[in-house]
Amino acid sequence: MIVNNQIKRVMKNGECFGEIALLYHAKRSASIRAKENVRLWGIDRVTFRKAVEEMAAKEYAENRAFIKNIELFRNFNCYFHENS
């Protein structure tokens, strides 16, 4: 990964880049230059954001289910508990 013409990071197989630009519609902050032949795949902003939103919703649901099973929180009268 190159920032301001300086190598900042050497990426390994399976690593990714560009997620900040996809999430926040930001300009790219680095360039990537391959030292050898590579395989890349790309994803458009809408599809990436939808995937991130789905993962966040799943994680929220898992965390919510976990918290509901903790004795300490069972008697709390809060919005979280009332709308489950």
C-alpha positions as CSV (number, residue, x, y, z in Angstrom):
1,M,0.0,0.0,0.0
2,I,1.5,3.3,-1.0
3,V,0.6,6.7,0.6
4,N,2.4,9.8,-0.6
5,N,4.8,7.8,-2.7
6,Q,5.9,5.8,0.4
7,I,5.3,2.2,1.0
8,K,3.2,2.0,4.1
9,R,2.2,-1.7,4.1
10,V,2.8,-4.8,2.2
11,M,-0.5,-6.8,1.8
12,K,-0.8,-10.5,2.0
13,N,-3.0,-13.0,0.4
14,G,-6.7,-12.6,1.5
15,E,-6.3,-9.0,2.7
16,C,-8.6,-6.3,1.4
17,F,-8.6,-2.5,0.9
18,G,-10.9,0.3,-0.1
19,E,-13.6,-0.3,2.5
20,I,-13.5,3.2,3.9
21,A,-14.2,4.7,0.4
22,L,-17.1,2.2,-0.1
23,L,-18.6,3.0,3.3
24,Y,-18.3,6.7,3.4
25,H,-18.1,7.7,-0.3
26,A,-14.6,9.0,0.5
27,K,-11.7,9.5,-2.0
28,R,-9.1,6.9,-2.0
29,S,-6.3,7.6,0.5
30,A,-3.7,5.1,-0.9
31,S,-2.6,3.3,-4.0
32,I,-2.0,-0.4,-4.5
33,R,0.7,-1.7,-6.7
34,A,1.2,-5.4,-7.3
35,K,4.7,-6.8,-7.2
36,E,3.6,-9.9,-9.0
37,N,0.6,-11.3,-10.8
38,V,-2.5,-11.2,-8.5
39,R,-6.2,-12.0,-8.6
40,L,-8.5,-9.3,-7.5
41,W,-12.3,-9.0,-7.1
42,G,-14.3,-5.9,-6.8
43,I,-17.6,-4.9,-5.3
44,D,-19.8,-1.9,-5.9
45,R,-20.7,0.5,-3.1
46,V,-24.4,-0.4,-2.8
47,T,-23.7,-4.2,-2.6
48,F,-20.9,-3.6,0.0
49,R,-23.0,-1.4,2.2
50,K,-25.9,-3.8,2.1
51,A,-23.6,-6.7,3.1
52,V,-22.2,-4.6,6.0
53,E,-25.7,-3.6,7.1
54,E,-26.8,-7.2,7.1
55,M,-23.8,-8.3,9.1
56,A,-24.4,-5.5,11.6
57,A,-28.1,-6.5,12.0
58,K,-27.2,-10.1,12.6
59,E,-24.5,-9.2,15.2
60,Y,-27.0,-6.9,16.9
61,A,-29.6,-9.7,17.1
62,E,-27.0,-12.1,18.4
63,N,-25.9,-9.6,21.1
64,R,-29.5,-8.9,22.1
65,A,-30.3,-12.5,22.5
66,F,-27.2,-13.0,24.6
67,I,-28.0,-10.1,26.9
68,K,-31.6,-11.3,27.3
69,N,-30.2,-14.5,28.8
70,I,-28.2,-12.8,31.5
71,E,-30.0,-12.8,34.8
72,L,-28.8,-9.3,35.8
73,F,-30.6,-7.8,32.8
74,R,-33.9,-9.8,33.0
75,N,-35.6,-7.4,35.4
76,F,-34.7,-4.1,33.7
77,N,-37.7,-2.3,32.4
78,C,-36.2,-0.6,29.3
79,Y,-37.0,0.0,25.7
80,F,-34.7,-2.9,24.7
81,H,-36.6,-5.3,26.9
82,E,-40.1,-4.1,26.2
83,N,-39.8,-4.3,22.4
84,S,-38.1,-7.7,22.1
